[in-house]
Amino acid sequence: MYPGKYAEAHPDRAAFVMASTGEAVSYRDYEARSNRLAHLLQQKGLKRKDHYSIYMENNAWYLESCAAGERTGLYYTCVNSYLTAEELAYILINSESKILITSEAKRKVAKEALKSCPDVTFAIVVDGESDETFTSLAEATKDLPAAPVENERLGLAMLYSSGTTGKPKGILRPLPDDAPVNAIPLYVFLQNLWLYREDMIYLSPAPLYHSAPQAAVNLTIRQGGTVIIMEKFDPEQYLDLIGKYKVTHSQLVPTMFSRMLKLPEEVRARADLSTLETVVHAAAPCPVQVKEQMINWWGPIIHEYYGATEGLGFTACNSEEWLAHSGTVGKVLLGELHILDEKMKPCPSGVSGTIWFKTATEFEYFNDPERTKEAVSPDGTMSTVGDVGYIDEDNFLYLTDRATFMIVSGGVNIYPQECENLLITHPKVADAAVFGVPNEDFGEEVKAVIQPMPDFPACEELASELISFCHDHLSPQKCPRSVDFEAELPRLPTGKLYKRILRDKYWGDRKSRIV
């Protein structure tokens, strides 16, 4: 999020524009606002490698909230804006955040979370008034310098990825003792891969707490481009924005492709796509038919990649490569790829196994050595997030399953264990399984299969009660959209739930268990 020379070279150029209002913030103002907040973070005692968190929706203060940390040597954690107070509190505590930045829209949830977070010593509301808990951003920074802090140092995002145990994991990367003008090597790699350039116009349709938008927006600012920030994705508005702002670059998830393809033909026909140069997609494999239709519509400008927030490894392909290897997520470009069976033996070409990488970039799960160890091979040389796939004879990778039963719904990663752990506490539930089932719009949706307690019959009323119970304790995307019942769930003699038997009923004879 560091603009470097562009705040001086092009002070009046828009660093970003809010899509719904047209509010534009110039590089001059973006730089001044980021610097004032950076001074505030230091004034409140934060030192290099300390942590703070950002919990809010896409808004006009999000980028400076990240940029202030990126020029003061801090780790900043962008928190999923849909989390409950309990979930937010866990991340604030686990990340050892000392400051929380939030918005008026999230004030109530944030205030409740802070009751459990005594180590958060200062809380900022970016667009509201001060009270006994929060200090107004404008009030806190009004007398602070617009010039950079002394001895600026590079800071990084420490984002959270859910785990098989249901608790999120902070992904900590080494923080180079470097000036913020120097991007980390991963960003330089992505900049070249995605053909980013000066004066580019990037359209950002996704929540800014996600790792992919974080990287894309960061790179755009570092190139002196302009970011168009959508508060939320709307397919018709997205197409209109491309023509209005002469958009050159964007990144989406497959669900967004599907929603645009379902627009009326006259809406699609009037879209001016002539300025588009590079469109990237990831987060979930794209259905073959959807990808084919998008390439036919937009031309061979669509790039796909596969990787994890952890940065274990990276595969990618352009449109021409994908058309020649339909369904692939690309060839490995970072890390050394291995497809291994349950005995850690290599799988032949075309045979699925767990995807392992000789790690491309160093990482650890913050304050969680056990789960860091779980992601590493016994000899310590490789890492995995549990995805399953195979490589073809040309070394292109295809995804077929998820060993951890992670659900990807609309590009959002959902680990079912957290919901299962909650459901089993309900007095009417004897056993519970949660997994993903096909959904035409979102790829997958969350399904719960319940074994009721003996005295409670399986019925619609119980299903509704359990869904409401989940919504009382979990953010909406983690909750089942439907509940089915079984007299007994299949468990192995060891007690391990044999979830695949249940899930396969819903996936039928599909070759892949990933949509």
Buried (B, 14 or more C-beta within 10 A) or exposed (E): BBBBEBBEEBBEBBBBBBBEEEEBBBBBBBBBBBBBBBBBBBEBEBEBBBBBBBBBBBBBBBBBBBBBBBBBBBBBBBBBBBBBBBBBBBBBBBBBBBBBBBBBBBBEBBBBBBEBBEEBEBBBBBBBEBEEBBBBBBEBBEEBEBEBBEEBBBBBBBBBBBBBBBBBBBBBBEBEEEEBEBBBEBBEBBBEBBBBBEEBBBBBBBBBBBBBBBBBBBBBBBBBBBBBBBBEBBBBBBBBBBBBBEBBBBBBBBBBBBBBBEBEEEEBEEBEBEEBBBBBBBBBBBBEEBBBBBBEBBEEBBBBBBBBBBBBBBBBBBBEBBBEBEBBBBBBBBBEBBBBEEEBEEBEEEEBBBBBBBBBBEBBBBBBEEBBEBBBBEEEEBBBBBBBBBBEEEBBBBBBBBBBBBBBBBBBBBBBBBBBBBBEEBEBBBBBBBBBBBBEEBBBBBBBBBBBEEEBEBEEEBBEBBBEBBBEBBBEBBBBBEBBBBEEBBBEEEEEBEBEEBBEEBBEEEEBBBB
